[in-house]
Amino acid sequence: MRVLGIDPGLRTTGWGVIEVSGSKLTHVANGLCLSGAGSLAARLLALHEQLSEIVTRFAPTAAAVEQTFVNRDAAGTLKLGQARGIALLVPAQAGLEVGEYAPNAVKKTVVGVGHADKRQIDHMVRLQFPGIEIAGPDAADALAVALCHAHHTGGGNRLAAALARAGA
């Protein structure tokens, strides 16, 4: 199974692709989709085009998207929700099943606690995939979403062992 994890954001959407083979998890790639400036429609189109290229290039067999939480203001929440819609749409257009995970579920799966910060997530992702280059915090979060999906679909034996070794 090849899993595309997506951490949606209007300005920056993180993505990460992992390969699951039995209990073995392998990093394939990660990066950031940047929407740039301009109208909301143009920014959403940019995210759609970039995510579509990633799906075509890496041919995932499953996808997972982090659920949004309510921001401080309604307008920001709505914009984030629209970016999340693109993150759900692109894999669905490719015929992929899309898992959805709450931020606390992702953190609990990868770090061991539901209120971990970005630094802790990055650390645990690097522990799982030693030596990889991570494009930024949003890409680390996307890899964590992919790891969460692998764990919840039965491919997480290696993740559970790594968490146990780390004392999480």
Secondary structure, DSSP 8 states (H G I E B T S, - for coil): -EEEEEE--SSEEEEEEEEEETTEEEEEEEEEEE--SS-HHHHHHHHHHHHHHHHHHH--SEEEEE-----SSHHHHHHHHHHHHHHHHHHHHTT--EEEE-HHHHHHHHTSSTT--HHHHHHHHHHHSTT-----HHHHHHHHHHHHHHIIIII-HHHHHHHHHHT-
